[in-house]
Structure formats: structure tokens, C-alpha cells
């Protein structure tokens, strides 16, 4: 089983089992609260963010931003690119 790292804007961080197949997209959309955007962060890892996070004025995600080296807003999933179905 593969796991993703979830970084919420309130500072909460946890791991969650990654679903397979068509359920994976729904899972990621539920976590970020909308359509997803994939952001390359290096080392084979990606950040999954809300595609419209800036438009909706989602709060800054300090922990995910520090980890990725980029300014990210809203809840963020960090995972290996190879784990995407």
C-alpha cells in the first residue's frame, strides 16, 4: 500500500493510504477541496494543490511551502509522482 502526506493549512500533518484507480482523483480532490493541480517539487515528488486556490483566497500553507520551496495555498498533498494512477 502506498501513502501520501497531507498538509492542512491549520498545521495538521498526517499520512493517508492512497486509493487506486478512478477513486484516486476523487480522494485528492476531496483533500484539496476542488480541482487538482500538480506542482513539481523535485526529487520525484509532487505537490497536489487546489487549482483555484489563489482565486478563492485559500490560506497560505506554511509547512507545505517550506517543504516544497514554493508558495502554496490550501490543503496540500505531497506524494511520489510514480504513485499517480
Sine and cosine of phi, psi and omega as CSV:
sin_phi,cos_phi,sin_psi,cos_psi,sin_omega,cos_omega
0.00,0.00,0.63,-0.78,-0.01,-1.00
-0.97,-0.25,0.48,-0.88,-0.06,-1.00
-0.83,-0.56,0.49,-0.87,0.09,-1.00
-0.90,-0.43,0.39,-0.92,0.07,-1.00
-0.97,-0.26,0.80,-0.60,-0.01,-1.00
-0.95,-0.31,0.75,-0.66,0.03,-1.00
-0.86,-0.51,0.95,-0.32,0.02,-1.00
-1.00,0.02,0.40,-0.92,-0.05,-1.00
-0.92,0.38,-0.32,0.95,0.02,-1.00
-0.99,0.12,0.08,1.00,0.03,-1.00
0.99,-0.10,-0.17,0.99,0.02,-1.00
-0.94,0.34,0.74,-0.67,0.05,-1.00
-0.78,-0.63,0.68,-0.73,0.02,-1.00
-0.37,-0.93,0.28,-0.96,0.09,-1.00
-0.98,-0.20,0.52,-0.86,-0.01,-1.00
-0.63,-0.78,0.61,-0.79,0.06,-1.00
-0.90,0.45,0.69,-0.73,0.01,-1.00
-1.00,0.03,0.82,-0.57,0.04,-1.00
-0.95,0.30,0.25,-0.97,-0.02,-1.00
-0.94,-0.35,0.36,-0.93,0.12,-0.99
0.91,0.42,-0.60,-0.80,-0.09,-1.00
-0.92,0.38,-0.36,0.93,0.03,-1.00
-0.94,0.34,-0.36,0.93,-0.06,-1.00
-0.90,0.44,-0.71,0.71,0.00,-1.00
-0.88,0.48,-0.72,0.70,0.02,-1.00
-0.87,0.49,-0.66,0.75,0.02,-1.00
-0.87,0.49,-0.74,0.67,-0.03,-1.00
-0.92,0.40,-0.64,0.77,0.04,-1.00
-0.90,0.44,-0.63,0.77,0.03,-1.00
-0.89,0.46,-0.65,0.76,-0.04,-1.00
-0.92,0.38,-0.72,0.69,-0.06,-1.00
-1.00,0.05,-0.18,0.98,0.08,-1.00
0.99,0.17,0.54,0.84,0.04,-1.00
0.33,-0.94,-0.33,-0.95,0.03,-1.00
-0.88,0.48,0.57,-0.82,-0.06,-1.00
-0.99,-0.12,0.46,-0.89,0.16,-0.99
-0.76,-0.65,0.69,-0.73,0.01,-1.00
-0.99,-0.11,0.80,-0.60,0.01,-1.00
-0.89,-0.46,0.86,-0.51,0.04,-1.00
-0.95,0.32,0.76,-0.65,0.03,-1.00
-0.84,-0.54,0.03,1.00,0.08,-1.00
1.00,-0.09,0.28,-0.96,0.02,-1.00
0.90,0.44,0.40,0.92,-0.01,-1.00
0.99,0.15,0.05,1.00,0.00,-1.00
-0.98,-0.20,0.43,-0.90,0.07,-1.00
-0.74,-0.67,0.39,-0.92,0.15,-0.99
-0.94,-0.34,0.71,-0.70,0.10,-1.00
-0.97,-0.23,0.85,-0.52,-0.04,-1.00
-0.78,-0.62,0.19,-0.98,0.09,-1.00
-0.96,0.26,0.86,-0.52,-0.06,-1.00
-0.84,0.55,-0.53,0.85,-0.04,-1.00
-0.95,-0.31,0.36,0.93,-0.06,-1.00
-0.84,0.54,-0.67,0.74,0.02,-1.00
-0.93,0.36,-0.63,0.77,0.02,-1.00
-0.88,0.48,-0.67,0.74,-0.02,-1.00
-0.99,0.14,-0.08,1.00,0.00,-1.00
0.93,0.38,0.60,0.80,0.03,-1.00
-0.89,0.46,0.50,-0.87,-0.05,-1.00
-0.92,0.39,0.49,-0.87,0.05,-1.00
-0.88,0.48,0.68,-0.74,0.02,-1.00
-0.96,-0.28,1.00,-0.09,-0.11,-0.99
-0.89,0.46,-0.73,0.69,-0.07,-1.00
-0.92,0.40,-0.71,0.71,0.01,-1.00
-0.92,0.38,-0.58,0.81,0.02,-1.00
-0.91,0.41,-0.68,0.73,0.03,-1.00
-0.89,0.46,-0.67,0.75,-0.02,-1.00
-0.93,0.38,-0.64,0.77,-0.09,-1.00
-1.00,0.03,-0.33,0.94,-0.06,-1.00
0.98,0.22,0.27,0.96,0.00,-1.00
-0.70,-0.71,0.44,-0.90,0.05,-1.00
-0.98,0.22,0.89,-0.45,-0.02,-1.00
-0.84,-0.54,0.55,-0.84,0.02,-1.00
-0.84,-0.54,0.38,-0.93,0.01,-1.00
0.97,0.26,-0.04,-1.00,0.08,-1.00
-0.93,0.37,0.61,-0.79,-0.11,-0.99
-0.76,-0.65,0.63,-0.78,0.13,-0.99
-0.94,-0.33,0.76,-0.65,0.12,-0.99
-0.94,-0.35,0.77,-0.63,-0.04,-1.00
-0.43,-0.90,0.21,-0.98,0.10,-0.99
-0.97,0.24,0.70,-0.71,0.01,-1.00
-0.85,0.53,-0.60,0.80,-0.05,-1.00
-0.90,0.43,-0.30,0.95,-0.03,-1.00
-1.00,0.10,-0.16,0.99,0.04,-1.00
-0.93,0.36,0.72,-0.70,0.09,-1.00
-1.00,0.01,0.00,0.00,0.00,0.00
